[in-house]
């Protein structure tokens, strides 16, 4: 079975426009492809926050849309089941990442339990220790 054409009437034009924008198409070209006025596209872009959406969220939405398309497909083939399995695993992996990403952004590094790099206390000698060292070596 063949995939649905890109300009299928089943696809919401607003969602299709968003997907094309995220793929790097310019607003003028999207308007041309979908037969929608550029002003409408700019309005959708602003209202839906297309530029503010994080890349991970973009990937999530794209995977979910593909998964929905495959699950609702009536005559599934073996490769469809493989793709459903792959997309489901990818979604699970992406959903488990935000907790790790938050730790990275808070600590500033990839390890969650790194100590600070300040060397103020490192190898510090007390006055008593300095006197003992001076007595021993001088």
KALIN-V64115 format. One record per residue. N is the residue number from 0. RES is the residue in three letters. SS is DSSP state (helix for helix, strand for strand, loop for the rest). OMEGA is omega in whole degrees, 0 to 359 (none if undefined). D_FIRST is the distance of its C-alpha to the first C-alpha in Angstrom with 2 decimals. Layout:
# KALIN-V64115
n:N res:RES ss:SS omega:OMEGA d_first:D_FIRST
n:N res:RES ss:SS omega:OMEGA d_first:D_FIRST
This chain:
# KALIN-V64115
n:0 res:UNK ss:loop omega:183 d_first:0.00
n:1 res:UNK ss:loop omega:179 d_first:3.80
n:2 res:UNK ss:loop omega:177 d_first:6.75
n:3 res:UNK ss:loop omega:178 d_first:9.39
n:4 res:UNK ss:loop omega:183 d_first:12.13
n:5 res:UNK ss:loop omega:184 d_first:15.28
n:6 res:UNK ss:loop omega:181 d_first:17.45
n:7 res:UNK ss:loop omega:180 d_first:15.51
n:8 res:UNK ss:loop omega:178 d_first:18.16
n:9 res:UNK ss:loop omega:186 d_first:16.90
n:10 res:UNK ss:loop omega:177 d_first:18.25
n:11 res:UNK ss:loop omega:183 d_first:21.99
n:12 res:UNK ss:helix omega:179 d_first:23.73
n:13 res:UNK ss:helix omega:178 d_first:26.27
n:14 res:UNK ss:helix omega:180 d_first:23.83
n:15 res:UNK ss:helix omega:178 d_first:21.93
n:16 res:UNK ss:helix omega:179 d_first:25.41
n:17 res:UNK ss:helix omega:180 d_first:26.44
n:18 res:UNK ss:helix omega:178 d_first:23.48
n:19 res:UNK ss:helix omega:179 d_first:24.19
n:20 res:UNK ss:helix omega:179 d_first:27.87
n:21 res:UNK ss:helix omega:177 d_first:27.36
n:22 res:UNK ss:loop omega:176 d_first:25.43
n:23 res:UNK ss:loop omega:178 d_first:28.64
n:24 res:UNK ss:loop omega:177 d_first:28.20
n:25 res:UNK ss:loop omega:182 d_first:31.47
n:26 res:UNK ss:helix omega:181 d_first:32.04
n:27 res:UNK ss:helix omega:180 d_first:32.79
n:28 res:UNK ss:helix omega:178 d_first:29.51
n:29 res:UNK ss:helix omega:179 d_first:27.52
n:30 res:UNK ss:helix omega:179 d_first:29.56
n:31 res:UNK ss:helix omega:182 d_first:28.72
n:32 res:UNK ss:helix omega:186 d_first:24.95
n:33 res:UNK ss:helix omega:182 d_first:24.84
n:34 res:UNK ss:loop omega:180 d_first:27.75
n:35 res:UNK ss:loop omega:179 d_first:29.85
n:36 res:UNK ss:loop omega:178 d_first:33.51
n:37 res:UNK ss:helix omega:179 d_first:34.42
n:38 res:UNK ss:helix omega:178 d_first:37.02
n:39 res:UNK ss:helix omega:180 d_first:34.40
n:40 res:UNK ss:helix omega:177 d_first:32.43
n:41 res:UNK ss:helix omega:178 d_first:35.71
n:42 res:UNK ss:helix omega:178 d_first:36.47
n:43 res:UNK ss:helix omega:181 d_first:33.18
n:44 res:UNK ss:helix omega:181 d_first:33.71
n:45 res:UNK ss:helix omega:183 d_first:37.21
n:46 res:UNK ss:helix omega:183 d_first:36.60
n:47 res:UNK ss:helix omega:178 d_first:33.64
n:48 res:UNK ss:loop omega:182 d_first:35.27
n:49 res:UNK ss:loop omega:182 d_first:32.51
n:50 res:UNK ss:loop omega:183 d_first:35.06
n:51 res:UNK ss:loop omega:182 d_first:36.55
n:52 res:UNK ss:loop omega:180 d_first:33.40
n:53 res:UNK ss:loop omega:179 d_first:33.69
n:54 res:UNK ss:helix omega:179 d_first:31.13
n:55 res:UNK ss:helix omega:178 d_first:30.41
n:56 res:UNK ss:helix omega:177 d_first:29.71
n:57 res:UNK ss:helix omega:179 d_first:27.37
n:58 res:UNK ss:helix omega:178 d_first:25.38
n:59 res:UNK ss:helix omega:182 d_first:25.48
n:60 res:UNK ss:helix omega:180 d_first:24.19
n:61 res:UNK ss:helix omega:179 d_first:21.32
n:62 res:UNK ss:helix omega:180 d_first:20.29
n:63 res:UNK ss:helix omega:180 d_first:20.74
n:64 res:UNK ss:helix omega:179 d_first:18.60
n:65 res:UNK ss:helix omega:179 d_first:15.63
n:66 res:UNK ss:helix omega:178 d_first:16.41
n:67 res:UNK ss:helix omega:180 d_first:16.63
n:68 res:UNK ss:helix omega:181 d_first:13.26
n:69 res:UNK ss:helix omega:182 d_first:11.71
n:70 res:UNK ss:helix omega:182 d_first:14.22
n:71 res:UNK ss:helix omega:178 d_first:13.70
n:72 res:UNK ss:loop omega:185 d_first:9.94
n:73 res:UNK ss:loop omega:182 d_first:10.20
n:74 res:UNK ss:loop omega:182 d_first:7.76
n:75 res:UNK ss:loop omega:176 d_first:8.28
n:76 res:UNK ss:loop omega:180 d_first:8.05
n:77 res:UNK ss:helix omega:181 d_first:11.30
n:78 res:UNK ss:helix omega:177 d_first:10.79
n:79 res:UNK ss:helix omega:178 d_first:10.15
n:80 res:UNK ss:helix omega:177 d_first:13.45
n:81 res:UNK ss:helix omega:181 d_first:15.08
n:82 res:UNK ss:helix omega:176 d_first:14.44
n:83 res:UNK ss:helix omega:179 d_first:15.72
n:84 res:UNK ss:helix omega:180 d_first:18.69
n:85 res:UNK ss:helix omega:181 d_first:19.40
n:86 res:UNK ss:helix omega:178 d_first:19.33
n:87 res:UNK ss:helix omega:178 d_first:21.51
n:88 res:UNK ss:helix omega:178 d_first:23.95
n:89 res:UNK ss:helix omega:178 d_first:24.16
n:90 res:UNK ss:helix omega:178 d_first:24.95
n:91 res:UNK ss:helix omega:180 d_first:27.58
n:92 res:UNK ss:helix omega:180 d_first:29.07
n:93 res:UNK ss:helix omega:180 d_first:29.28
n:94 res:UNK ss:helix omega:178 d_first:30.84
n:95 res:UNK ss:helix omega:182 d_first:33.46
n:96 res:UNK ss:helix omega:186 d_first:34.43
n:97 res:UNK ss:helix omega:178 d_first:36.22
n:98 res:UNK ss:helix omega:178 d_first:39.14
n:99 res:UNK ss:helix omega:179 d_first:39.54
n:100 res:UNK ss:helix omega:179 d_first:39.25
n:101 res:UNK ss:helix omega:178 d_first:41.95
n:102 res:UNK ss:helix omega:181 d_first:44.23
n:103 res:UNK ss:helix omega:183 d_first:43.78
n:104 res:UNK ss:helix omega:179 d_first:44.60
n:105 res:UNK ss:helix omega:185 d_first:47.62
n:106 res:UNK ss:helix omega:181 d_first:49.12
n:107 res:UNK ss:loop omega:180 d_first:48.23
n:108 res:UNK ss:loop omega:183 d_first:46.97
n:109 res:UNK ss:loop omega:178 d_first:44.38
n:110 res:UNK ss:loop omega:184 d_first:46.70
n:111 res:UNK ss:loop omega:187 d_first:47.60
n:112 res:UNK ss:loop omega:178 d_first:51.17
n:113 res:UNK ss:loop omega:177 d_first:52.66
n:114 res:UNK ss:loop omega:180 d_first:56.27
n:115 res:UNK ss:loop omega:182 d_first:57.64
n:116 res:UNK ss:loop omega:180 d_first:58.72
n:117 res:UNK ss:loop omega:185 d_first:62.09
n:118 res:UNK ss:loop omega:181 d_first:64.86
n:119 res:UNK ss:loop omega:184 d_first:67.75
n:120 res:UNK ss:loop omega:184 d_first:68.51
n:121 res:UNK ss:loop omega:178 d_first:67.51
n:122 res:UNK ss:loop omega:179 d_first:70.57
n:123 res:UNK ss:loop omega:178 d_first:72.96
n:124 res:UNK ss:loop omega:175 d_first:76.61
n:125 res:UNK ss:loop omega:179 d_first:79.04
n:126 res:UNK ss:helix omega:180 d_first:82.58
n:127 res:UNK ss:helix omega:180 d_first:83.94
n:128 res:UNK ss:helix omega:179 d_first:81.54
n:129 res:UNK ss:helix omega:178 d_first:82.46
n:130 res:UNK ss:helix omega:179 d_first:86.15
n:131 res:UNK ss:helix omega:179 d_first:85.63
n:132 res:UNK ss:helix omega:179 d_first:83.76
n:133 res:UNK ss:helix omega:179 d_first:86.52
n:134 res:UNK ss:helix omega:183 d_first:89.16
n:135 res:UNK ss:helix omega:187 d_first:87.38
n:136 res:UNK ss:helix omega:181 d_first:86.74
n:137 res:UNK ss:loop omega:none d_first:89.57
